Amino acid sequence: MTEAHAMPAPQPLSTLSDDALDWQVLLHSGNATAIDHSRYQHWCRLSPAHAEAAAEAEALWLDLGHTPTAKASLPAAPRRWRWLSAVAASLVLGMAGHVAWQQLPIWRADYHTSVGQRQSLTLADGSRVTLNSASALSVVFDEHQRKVVLEAGEALFETVADPRPFVVQAGGAPVTGNAAVFSVRREPGGAQVLLAEGQAEVAGQVLQPTPDAGTRTAWQRGKLIFNGKPLGQVLAELERYQHGRIVIPDQQLAALEVSGVFDLDDPHALLRTLEQRYGLKVTYLPFLAVVY
């Protein structure tokens, strides 16, 4: 968390937003002291920008409060599955191959990240790209177009204006965006595209800006933000940032609504937080975590 000073240097808005969220995580952790609360109030008064970032983070935190569905869905007492060992044993047989696939870099790509790593780069035209965990990108610029191929994973593109179209190929219909900010995630059934700013098209169709694009692309700032998302979906997202698998055999539990702001630099802490906040149990095996 950024140290408060009497005469702070100007900070980018993204940094202030991240710091404000970090403050909310601390203040609601149950470990905050009176000194922490006093320091937070001092931080809020450092500048109007600090106050605005604090207000936005506080409003977001209220939205991320425990939902009635989450509270109603919590089991009265965590249940230990009698067949947990059998489930874990059958799943762990395939873990070695899965982990090898996760770690396998796509060497023919121009840029790639390992599991849990993020990388920012500037292309020859001045466009910026941020690669998410386990992602790979190839660049094929010529005099007619600025083409990039997302070989795996996810990337956030901040493209600059240029007479040549900026085209992202990710296994399905190409995504075109000029002077735009958008993310593309490569998936087995095609590509998922989120538009934050500007204009982008897929197969000739103009995309509408995604209302929660900032929240859903918070990974670029090292955050994961969930607002009433099913536990199964949260665990699937977390799995992208660490080696091995995370499974949840109980479908009812998988539907439990989860909310919170989590730090990607310590993905294992997310599971520990979920254990404490929602009364879950996690059994850890090599390359496998079973949630119940």
HELIX and SHEET records of a PDB file:
HELIX    1   1 LEU A   13  LEU A   27  1                                  15    
HELIX    2   2 ALA A   34  CYS A   44  1                                  11    
HELIX    3   3 PRO A   48  ASP A   63  1                                  16    
HELIX    4   4 PRO A   68  SER A   73  1                                   6    
HELIX    5   5 LEU A   84  VAL A   92  1                                   9    
HELIX    6   6 MET A   95  GLN A  103  1                                   9    
HELIX    7   7 ALA A  213  ARG A  216  1                                   4    
HELIX    8   8 ALA A  218  ARG A  221  5                                   4    
HELIX    9   9 LEU A  231  GLU A  239  1                                   9    
HELIX   10  10 GLN A  251  ALA A  254  1                                   4    
HELIX   11  11 PRO A  267  TYR A  278  1                                  12    
SHEET    1   A 8 TYR A 111  HIS A 112  0                                        
SHEET    2   A 8 ALA A 136  PHE A 141 -1                                        
SHEET    3   A 8 ARG A 146  ALA A 152 -1                                        
SHEET    4   A 8 PHE A 166  GLN A 169  1                                        
SHEET    5   A 8 VAL A 175  GLU A 187 -1                                        
SHEET    6   A 8 GLU A 154  GLU A 158 -1                                        
SHEET    7   A 8 ARG A 128  LEU A 131 -1                                        
SHEET    8   A 8 GLN A 119  THR A 122 -1                                        
SHEET    1   B 7 TYR A 111  HIS A 112  0                                        
SHEET    2   B 7 ALA A 136  PHE A 141 -1                                        
SHEET    3   B 7 ARG A 146  ALA A 152 -1                                        
SHEET    4   B 7 PHE A 166  GLN A 169  1                                        
SHEET    5   B 7 VAL A 175  GLU A 187 -1                                        
SHEET    6   B 7 GLY A 190  VAL A 202 -1                                        
SHEET    7   B 7 GLN A 205  VAL A 206 -1                                        
SHEET    1   C 2 LYS A 223  PRO A 230  0                                        
SHEET    2   C 2 GLU A 257  ASP A 263 -1                                        
SHEET    1   D 3 ARG A 245  VAL A 247  0                                        
SHEET    2   D 3 LEU A 288  VAL A 291  1                                        
SHEET    3   D 3 VAL A 282  LEU A 285 -1                                        
END                                                                             
